[in-house]
Amino acid sequence: MTPRRRLFQMLEAPERDGATGRLLDGALILLIMLNLVAVVLESVPEIRHDWQAQFHAFEIFSIAVFSIEYLLRVWCNADNPDFAAHGPLAARLRYMLTPLAVVDLLAILPFYLALLIGIDLRFLRALRLLRVFKLTRYFSAMGVLLEVLREEARAFGAALFVLMVIMILASSGMYLFEHQAQPEAFGSIPAAMWWAVATLTTVGYGDVTPITAGGKVFGACITIIGIGMVALPAGILASGFSDHLHSRRLRFQQQVDMALSDGIISEEEHQQLEISRETLALSAREANQIRERSVHHHQATDRLCPCCKRPLNDPE
């Protein structure tokens, strides 16, 4: 195995590489978490003043590690089977356009931009929070969420469009009812949008409320509509999660059935199924339940007559 291929397995397929890949993943996860803690603590003026030199040194160290990680990922993805057919250069360019590669780049880009152009340090510290998205690579739950959002993008877009239309109608209606009684809060439709957003999302801060009779009746109607509007995106997300998890279980089920096609699951097939389980983000309990169901189904099928599909011990 070439060094580049070995590095590709360590960085992009640690479940295939074994202990070394898992150890590297653990170290990178720890560094990302420490970066998030540092950003939070650095926002406290007293801590930032007393530990400024240490924070700066840790930031330089983190940038160096993340930069090396990014460059190594770009270099070794020439062996990525999804892109390798297009040649090394094209494979690396295609990898750089993937969402995870873009997140890795955004995690280090603000630091280098600050060296080239003058960026407010407060803005730079805020951008460092983008490093939390690097955890998407290591935690399947975040990856599943992004996949569900991508798959349900059209449904979410439709829901957001409807919400936007209702928000404009609510702002316009409240402006008509309240702009004379409360010109400071409802003096224009854009100003009334703050009330519309707080009401439609059922947050209800209470800092701006209608005082006219018409405004109260209209506000009550908008509040009732808002209950349904909040449930709509949540329902889309819940349904998308359920369908996505079912699809993953079905794919694992098909792989187990394929492994059982010869009647047994060999050690090599067991290892492949374990890798597949981790890739599909299934728990060990779920995977064992699927295996047991498949084994029982396979054994029951073997006891049937291949011609009439009746039990072999059936006297008929």
FENHU-V79326 format. One line per field, one symbol per residue. ss: DSSP state (~ for helix, > for strand, _ for the rest). psi: psi as a letter, one per 30 degrees, with the letter a starting at -180 (. if undefined). Layout:
# FENHU-V79326
ss->???
psi->???
This chain:
# FENHU-V79326
ss->__~~~~~~~~~~_~~~~_~~~~~~~~~~~~~~~~~~~~~~~~__~~~~~~_~~~~~~~~~~~~~~~~~~~~~~~~~~~~____~~~_~~~~~~~~~__~~~~~~~~~~~~~~~~~~____~~~~~~~~~~~~~~~~~__~~~~~~~~~~~~_~~~~~~~~~~~~~~~~~~~~~~~~~~____~~~~__~~~~~~~~~~~~____________~~~~~~~~~~~~~~~~~~~~~~~~~~~~~~~~~~~~~~~~~~~~~~~~~~____~~~~~~~~~~~~~____~~~~~~~~~~~~~~~~~~~_>______>_____
psi->kleeeeeeeeefiffffbeeeeeeeeeeeeeeeeeeeeeeeffjeeeeefgeeeeeeeeeeeeeeeeeeeeeeeefgfgkfffffgleeeeeeeeffleeeeeeefffeeeeefeeljkkeeeeeefffffffffeffjfeeeeeeeeeeegeeeeeeeeeeeeeeeeeeeeeeeeeffeeiffehfleeeffeeeeeeeggeiegfjlkfleeeeeeeeeeeeeeeeeefeeeeeeeeeeeeeeeeeeeeeeeeeeeegfgfljleeeeeeeeeeeeefhkleeeeeeeeeeeeeeeeeefgkkfefglkfgkf.
